[in-house]
Amino acid sequence: MIGKYKVVTLCGSTRFKEAFERENRRLTLEGCIVLAPGVFVHEDGVAPVGDDQKRMLDNMHLRKIDLSDEIFVINVGGYIGESTAREVEYARKHGRAIKYLENPR
């Protein structure tokens, strides 16, 4: 079956990797195309990324938002860090729908 699928970008702190994986699965099974971080920079046991790589990853994530119909914010415990707040504002300015895992504070 070929159809129109909503494109959703997951945003949030990469320290919440398990929540990203759970929501990616849920949204995919609901029929969404899910875009998510490709690198979880807070993952234990993984070599840290450099400053240039971090800037590149942040910019790539904005491009994912450009491709999306909406963003889904992984805000475990209500946490929204500086990078995620920037992404939410970017999505808002570009007319993307915004949904949250937990009600924003």
C-alpha positions as a printed NumPy array, in Angstrom:
array([[ 0.   ,  0.   ,  0.   ],
       [ 1.331,  3.406, -0.945],
       [-0.207,  6.364,  0.808],
       [ 0.369,  9.724,  2.385],
       [ 2.187,  9.333,  5.652],
       [ 2.765, 12.077,  8.182],
       [ 6.469, 12.866,  8.694],
       [ 7.424, 13.409, 12.34 ],
       [10.801, 14.511, 13.706],
       [11.647, 13.467, 17.247],
       [13.308, 16.222, 19.279],
       [14.713, 16.16 , 22.787],
       [17.784, 15.442, 24.826],
       [19.669, 12.451, 23.481],
       [20.142, 11.296, 27.091],
       [16.602,  9.871, 26.733],
       [17.583,  7.237, 24.136],
       [15.112,  4.63 , 25.401],
       [12.209,  7.087, 25.147],
       [13.305,  8.004, 21.601],
       [13.326,  4.316, 20.625],
       [ 9.925,  3.671, 22.237],
       [ 8.256,  6.691, 20.582],
       [ 9.917,  5.958, 17.224],
       [ 8.412,  2.471, 17.294],
       [ 4.978,  3.688, 18.427],
       [ 4.747,  6.431, 15.811],
       [ 6.025,  4.153, 13.05 ],
       [ 3.392,  1.534, 13.884],
       [ 0.773,  4.311, 13.786],
       [ 1.8  ,  4.959, 10.169],
       [ 4.212,  7.881, 10.542],
       [ 7.569,  8.334,  8.864],
       [ 9.849,  9.132, 11.797],
       [13.037, 11.182, 11.61 ],
       [15.243, 11.007, 14.684],
       [18.752, 11.82 , 15.832],
       [21.286,  9.567, 14.169],
       [23.789, 10.013, 17.007],
       [23.022,  9.937, 20.719],
       [25.827, 12.121, 22.031],
       [25.082, 11.31 , 25.689],
       [25.363,  7.552, 25.157],
       [27.739,  5.854, 27.592],
       [30.725,  4.028, 26.143],
       [30.675,  5.933, 22.862],
       [33.443,  8.302, 21.818],
       [32.364, 11.934, 22.254],
       [31.682, 14.074, 19.212],
       [33.728, 17.206, 18.532],
       [32.398, 20.753, 18.487],
       [32.271, 20.874, 14.671],
       [30.398, 17.579, 14.591],
       [27.932, 18.813, 17.221],
       [27.209, 21.945, 15.148],
       [26.737, 19.76 , 12.059],
       [24.354, 17.426, 13.905],
       [22.349, 20.391, 15.23 ],
       [22.072, 21.829, 11.714],
       [21.092, 18.456, 10.248],
       [18.326, 18.187, 12.833],
       [16.887, 21.531, 11.694],
       [16.849, 20.182,  8.145],
       [14.899, 17.151,  9.425],
       [12.363, 19.571, 10.916],
       [12.138, 21.258,  7.498],
       [11.149, 17.881,  6.005],
       [ 8.522, 17.239,  8.68 ],
       [ 4.842, 17.853,  9.123],
       [ 5.3  , 18.009, 12.89 ],
       [ 7.77 , 17.489, 15.694],
       [ 7.319, 15.267, 18.719],
       [ 9.248, 16.47 , 21.765],
       [10.703, 13.804, 24.045],
       [10.542, 15.828, 27.277],
       [10.955, 13.151, 29.951],
       [10.154, 14.641, 33.354],
       [ 9.261, 17.879, 31.551],
       [12.927, 18.467, 30.672],
       [13.584, 20.689, 27.65 ],
       [17.198, 21.754, 27.259],
       [18.653, 24.647, 25.315],
       [19.036, 22.752, 22.008],
       [15.523, 21.334, 22.189],
       [14.065, 24.747, 23.018],
       [15.78 , 26.112, 19.889],
       [14.312, 23.285, 17.808],
       [10.809, 23.896, 19.19 ],
       [11.077, 27.602, 18.377],
       [12.403, 26.781, 14.889],
       [ 9.477, 24.402, 14.286],
       [ 7.001, 27.01 , 15.538],
       [ 8.466, 29.713, 13.255],
       [ 8.24 , 27.352, 10.29 ],
       [ 4.629, 26.345, 10.91 ],
       [ 5.205, 22.79 , 12.095],
       [ 2.767, 21.183, 14.518],
       [ 4.336, 20.464, 17.913],
       [ 3.386, 17.591, 20.221],
       [ 4.955, 16.588, 23.521],
       [ 5.533, 13.316, 25.342],
       [ 4.614, 15.096, 28.595],
       [ 2.709, 18.342, 29.062],
       [ 5.214, 21.215, 28.828],
       [ 5.696, 23.235, 31.979]])
